[in-house]
Amino acid sequence: MRTALLQSSGRPGSTVENLKVLDEAAGRAAAAGAGLLVAPEMFLTGYAIGDDIARLAEPADGDAADAIADITTRHGLAIAYGYPERAADAVFNSAQLISADGTRLANYRKTHLFGCFERDHFTPGEQPVVQAELDGLRVGIMICYDVEFPENVRAHALAGTDLLLVPTAQMHPFQFVAESLVPVRAFENQMYVAYVNRVGHEGEFEFVGLSTLAGPDGFARTRAGRGEELVLADVDPAFLAASREANPYLKDRRPGLYGSLV
């Protein structure tokens, strides 16, 4: 499945403008043969927008989800995107996957909040593994800081995730996460990992870009630079199956020795 990574910070503070950016990117991705477009963390509204996070937050089935479902059906590809989710009195840092026919397939709430900014504005999610079936692949979702916890990604590996989507807002000076950690996570867990970042300055943060799709061999299939960019790469189920057969990590585990981890 050809997968497109939209590296962009969109237009912080404007859901309307960000939907336009997403629509335009979906058109370009579909024209290049992509079956899936992944946008960054909090793409729908912007990340460093302070109290506007709560003001712009929507339910998972809100107006913005309907608008994105329309984009998926018009362009014929699935879309995963980050957004602030309103649920009763709580606001979650969430990511949702909508299929090419407009069906809401999965909604994930970030479980590991990074820094005071996120802890001041969001409630942490409690479900570590969220998956959906898409074009014969088992697709999982997590957000940014979540992927830096090896237990999180290993839980996805044990649950059979083939392609892990990681909308992110990775900031300076932590670019080593995109450059080194993400390919290692893909290798040690035998999966593809699509890590999709924001760019430029936003509030107090400087986002570093470097979005990548890493394969189960630990090599990047594509890597963006530091500016706004749409990059594409293929997720190959046959290569994944062969890699899993050759790599013994998951088969050689000894869970009985790991009780001290929890």
C-alpha positions in Angstrom: 0.0 0.0 0.0 1.5 3.3 -1.0 1.5 5.6 2.0 1.8 9.4 1.8 3.2 11.4 4.7 2.1 15.0 5.0 4.8 17.0 6.7 3.2 20.3 7.5 2.0 22.4 10.4 -0.9 23.6 8.4 -2.5 26.9 9.6 -2.5 26.9 13.4 -5.7 28.0 14.9 -7.9 27.5 11.8 -9.7 24.2 11.3 -11.2 25.5 8.0 -7.8 26.3 6.5 -6.3 23.0 7.7 -9.1 21.1 6.1 -8.2 22.9 2.8 -4.5 21.9 3.2 -5.5 18.3 3.9 -7.9 18.3 0.8 -5.1 19.5 -1.5 -2.6 17.0 -0.1 -5.1 14.2 -0.5 -5.5 15.1 -4.1 -1.7 15.0 -4.7 -1.3 11.8 -2.8 -4.1 10.0 -4.6 -2.7 11.2 -8.0 0.6 9.5 -7.0 -1.2 6.2 -6.2 -1.4 6.4 -2.4 -4.0 4.5 -0.6 -3.3 6.2 2.7 -2.4 9.8 3.8 -1.1 10.4 7.3 -1.1 14.0 8.8 0.8 15.1 11.9 -0.3 15.4 15.5 -3.0 18.0 16.2 -3.0 18.8 12.5 -6.7 19.8 12.4 -6.2 22.8 14.7 -2.5 23.4 15.3 -0.5 22.2 18.3 0.8 25.3 20.3 -2.5 27.2 20.3 -3.0 27.4 24.1 -6.6 27.7 25.2 -7.9 27.4 21.7 -7.3 23.7 22.0 -10.3 23.4 24.2 -12.3 25.9 22.1 -11.6 24.0 18.8 -11.9 20.5 20.2 -14.6 18.3 18.6 -16.1 14.8 19.2 -14.6 12.0 17.2 -17.8 12.0 15.1 -18.0 15.8 14.8 -18.2 18.2 11.9 -14.5 17.9 11.1 -14.6 14.1 10.9 -17.5 14.4 8.5 -15.5 16.9 6.4 -12.5 14.5 6.3 -14.8 11.6 5.4 -15.9 13.7 2.4 -12.3 14.3 1.4 -11.5 10.5 1.6 -14.4 9.6 -0.6 -13.7 12.3 -3.2 -10.1 11.3 -3.5 -10.4 7.6 -2.9 -7.8 7.1 -0.1 -7.8 6.7 3.7 -6.7 9.5 6.0 -5.2 9.5 9.5 -5.0 12.8 11.2 -4.3 14.3 14.7 -6.9 16.5 16.4 -8.1 17.6 19.9 -11.0 15.4 20.8 -13.8 16.6 23.1 -15.5 13.9 25.2 -17.8 15.1 27.9 -15.6 17.4 30.1 -12.3 16.0 28.9 -10.1 16.9 26.0 -7.8 14.3 24.5 -4.9 14.5 22.1 -6.3 12.1 19.6 -5.7 10.7 16.1 -8.4 9.2 13.9 -8.3 6.9 10.8 -11.0 7.3 8.2 -11.3 4.9 5.3 -11.6 5.6 1.6 -15.3 5.1 1.8 -15.7 7.6 4.7 -16.0 5.0 7.5 -14.4 5.9 10.8 -12.1 2.9 11.4 -10.2 3.8 14.6 -9.7 6.6 17.1 -6.7 6.7 19.5 -6.1 8.9 22.5 -2.5 9.7 23.3 -1.5 7.7 26.4 1.8 9.4 27.3 1.6 13.2 27.5 4.8 15.1 27.0 5.7 18.1 29.2 3.7 20.7 31.1 2.0 22.0 28.0 0.3 18.7 27.2 -0.5 17.9 30.8 -2.1 21.3 31.2 -4.4 20.9 28.1 -5.1 17.2 27.8 -6.4 14.1 29.6 -4.2 11.0 28.9 -5.8 8.1 27.1 -6.0 4.7 28.7 -6.1 2.3 25.7 -2.5 1.5 24.5 -3.3 -0.6 21.4 -5.9 0.7 18.9 -6.0 -1.1 15.5 -8.0 -1.3 12.3 -7.9 -3.4 9.1 -7.0 -1.4 6.0 -6.3 -2.9 2.6 -5.2 -6.3 4.0 -2.9 -4.6 6.7 -3.4 -4.4 10.4 -2.9 -0.7 11.1 -2.1 0.6 14.6 -2.1 4.2 15.9 -0.1 6.0 18.5 1.0 9.6 18.9 4.5 11.2 19.1 5.9 10.6 22.6 4.1 7.2 22.8 6.5 5.6 20.3 9.5 6.5 22.6 8.3 3.9 25.1 9.4 0.4 23.9 6.7 -1.3 25.8 4.1 0.6 23.8 5.4 -0.5 20.4 6.0 -4.1 21.6 2.4 -4.3 22.6 1.5 -3.5 19.1 3.9 -6.1 17.7 2.3 -8.8 19.9 -1.1 -7.7 18.8 -0.1 -8.1 15.1 0.3 -4.6 13.9 1.8 -4.4 10.4 1.9 -0.7 10.0 2.1 1.7 12.9 1.0 5.3 12.3 2.6 7.9 14.5 1.3 11.5 14.0 3.8 13.6 15.8 4.9 17.1 16.9 8.6 16.3 17.4 10.6 19.4 18.4 14.2 20.5 18.7 16.5 19.1 20.1 15.0 15.6 19.9 15.5 15.0 16.1 17.4 11.8 17.0 14.0 10.2 17.5 13.1 10.5 13.9 16.6 9.7 12.7 17.5 6.8 14.9 14.8 5.6 17.3 11.9 5.2 14.9 13.9 2.9 12.5 15.0 0.8 15.5 11.5 0.5 16.7 10.5 -0.8 13.3 13.3 -3.3 13.3 13.0 -4.7 16.8 9.2 -5.1 16.4 9.1 -6.2 12.8 6.6 -3.7 11.4 6.5 -0.6 9.3 6.4 2.7 11.2 5.1 5.9 9.6 6.3 8.9 11.7 4.8 12.1 10.5 5.9 15.4 11.9 5.1 19.1 12.0 7.6 21.8 10.8 8.8 25.3 11.7 8.2 27.5 14.7 4.9 27.4 16.6 4.6 29.2 19.9 7.6 28.2 22.0 8.4 25.1 19.9 10.5 24.5 16.9 9.4 21.3 15.0 12.1 19.5 13.2 10.3 17.7 10.3 12.3 14.6 9.2 9.1 12.5 8.8 9.9 9.0 7.8 8.4 5.6 6.9 10.8 2.9 8.3 10.6 -0.7 7.3 11.1 -3.9 9.4 14.7 -4.0 8.2 15.4 -0.8 10.1 15.8 1.3 6.9 13.9 4.4 6.0 11.8 4.0 2.8 11.4 7.7 2.6 12.5 10.7 4.7 11.4 14.3 4.5 13.7 17.3 5.2 13.0 20.2 7.5 10.3 22.0 5.4 6.7 21.4 4.3 6.7 18.3 2.1 4.6 15.4 0.9 6.6 12.2 0.7 5.5 8.7 -0.3 6.7 5.1 0.2 5.3 1.6 -0.2 4.3 -0.8 2.6 5.0 -4.3 1.2 3.2 -7.2 3.0 5.3 -9.8 1.2 8.6 -8.1 2.4 7.1 -7.8 5.9 6.3 -11.5 6.0 9.7 -12.5 4.8 11.4 -10.2 7.3 9.4 -11.6 10.2 10.3 -15.1 9.1 14.0 -14.2 9.1 14.1 -12.1 12.3 13.7 -14.1 15.5 13.1 -11.3 18.0 9.4 -12.0 18.7 9.8 -15.8 18.6 12.8 -15.7 20.9 11.2 -13.7 23.6 11.1 -15.2 27.2 8.2 -13.3 28.8 8.7 -15.2 32.1 11.8 -13.2 32.7 10.2 -9.8 32.2 7.9 -9.6 35.2 10.1 -6.9 36.8 9.3 -4.5 33.9 5.8 -4.0 35.3 
